[in-house]
Amino acid sequence: MTGFGESGPDDLVRAVEAIVFAATEPLTIDAIRAHVGEGANVRGALERLAADYAGRGIELVRRGERWHFQTAADMAHLLRRDREEPRKLSRAGIETLAIIAYHEPATRAEIEAIRGVQISKGTIDVLMEAGWVRPAGRREVPGRPLLYATTPEFLAHFGLASRRDLPGLEDLRAAGLLDPADLALEMVPDAGADTNEVANPLEED
């Protein structure tokens, strides 16, 4: 393995560019560092690349803690197929995804408490098949229910760098996207969860 700790910055930037470009999925800094050496300033190289690609047809973006190249947002329409079939979610699926995103990690019972109705068996399965929701361990309470959280693919699909970029409840209300039932989201931040997990629902782990 070639180390870049002592090499010039241009060599490291080029190496990181090649690694991310060739990757089949978004990469973490640790994954990139495994190729270029532990002493390499990978974050600095990524930030320089992001600046270099700004305004071009492709861009380097961070989704959560992973980096990848993508088509610039204003160019994406050129690559869409004429008969694109967007993924459609039921209202229950949309509500369940939103609750998980704002309150993660959340159990099925906590999601049902916020929605006020039971979740059908396939709702979470659909979200997991889409790659937007994943199992995230178990809550240490009687029965040890399974926890659910969002994925890097969720961030990438909705163009979010992190969960901090989720619209706030005031933004949703102003846009007319909250009905009276949805306001329950504000009322159940501690449905069986640890205080530290939900004190700031948009704070990353």
N, C-alpha and C positions, 0 to 999 in steps of 0.2 A: 504494500500500500504506500502511495506517495503522500508524504506529509506536506502541508502548506503553511505550517506555522512560521517557517523561516523564509518562505518564498515571497515574491512581490505580490501586491494586492491584485494586480491585473490577472495573474495566473490563477489565483483563488476564485476571483469573480467568474472567470471563464469556466473553471471547473464546476463551480456550483451551477452555473447556467446550463452546462451540458447535462449534469445529473438530473436537475429538475425537468429539463426539456425531455429527456429520455424516459422519465418515470411514467409508469402506467397509472399511478394514483398520486394524490397530493402527499408530500413528504414533510415529516417533522425535521426540526433542526438537528436532532440527534441522529436521525436516519441519514441526513446529508453528511454530517460530521463523520459517520462511520466510513465514508468513502474518501474524505479529504484529510482526516487526521484530527485528533482531539484538541490540538492547539490552535486550530483554524478559527478565525472570526467569521463563522458562517452567517450569523445574524447581520453583521455589517455588510457582507457580500450580498445578501438577499435585499437589504435596504437599498444598496447602490443599484442593483439590477431593477428593482421596482421603480426607482427614479429614472433609470435609463430607458425603460420601456413605457413610461407614462406618455400618453398621447399617441401611441403607435397602434397598429392593427391588432396586436396581441399585448397582453399585460400580465405581469407577475402579481399575484394576489395572495393574501393570507386569509385562510378560512379556519377560524379557531387557532390551533397551533400548527397547522399544516399549510404548505405553500405549493402553488402550482401555476402553470401558464394557462390562460384562457383567452378566447376572443374578446376584444374590447366590446364593452356593452353596446356602444353605438354602431358596431359593425355586425352584431349577432344576427340581425334580420337578413343579412345577405346570405347566411348559411342555413337558414331554416328551410325545411322542405315544404313544398306547396301543400302537402296533405299531412301536415303535422297533427298528431293526435295527443293533445295535452293530457296529463294525468288528472283524473277527476276524483275528488273526494266527496263523500257524503257530508252532510252537515255534522253528523256525529263524528266523522273522521276529522273534520276541520277543528271542531271544538276540542276533541281529545288531543290532537297535535298541539293546539294552542296552550292547553292546560299543562301538558308535559313541558313545553318550551319555557313557560313562565314560572313553573313551580318545580322543575326537576331537581333531584330525582323524585318521582311520585309513584305510588302504588295504584293498582286498579281501584281499590276502595277509596283512595283519596280523590282520584279522578271522578268517580261516581258521586262522591259527596259534593264536589264542586258543581258538576253538571246537574245533579238532582235526579238522575235516572241511571239505570244500569247500562253498562257498555255491552253491546252485542259481542258475541264470541270472536267475530272476525275483524272487528274494528282495529284493534292494536296489531293484529296479524297483517292487515293491509299496510299499515304504517311501517312495520318492520320489513315487509317485502319491498316497499318503496325505498328502503335504506335510510329513512328519516328518523327512526326510533330504534333503540337498542336496549337490551336488558342491562341494568346497571347495579347488580348485586341484590341483596335482600335487606329489608328493614329489620333491625334487631328488636322486634316485638314478638309477642306470641303468634305463632304461625309463620313467622319470617316471610312475609309477602314479598314478591318480586318487585323490584324497582325498575322504572323506565326513565330513559333520558334521551335527548336528541343526539344526532351524530354529526360528524364533519360534513357528510353529504347533505344534511338538512341545511347547514349554513351555506354551503356552496349553491344549492338549488335556489335559495331565496336571496342570494347575494349579500349575505351577512358576514362580516369579519369575525364577529363574536356575538354572544347572546346579549351583550350590552347594546347592540344595534337594533334589538327588537323594539317596535314602537311602544311607548308607554300607554297606560290605560287612558290617560287624558287625551292622547293623540287618537286612540281608537274611538273614544267617545265623541270627540270633535268631528271625526270623519263619519259619524253615524253608524259605526260598525259594532256598537254594543247595544243590545236590547236589555230590558230589565233582568232577564235570567242570567245574562252574561256578567252582570255586575257582581254576581256571587264570587267571581274571581278575586275581587278585592277583599272578600270577607273570610276566606278560608286559607290563609297562607300557612297555617300551622296545623293542618289536619294530620296530626300524628307524627309530624316531622320534627327533627331536632331544630332548635332555635337557630343554631349557626347555619343550617342548610337553607333557611328561608328568610333570614333577616333581610337579605338583599337578593331577590330572586334572579336578578340579572348578573350577579357577581360570579365570575368564572371560578372553577376549582383551581 
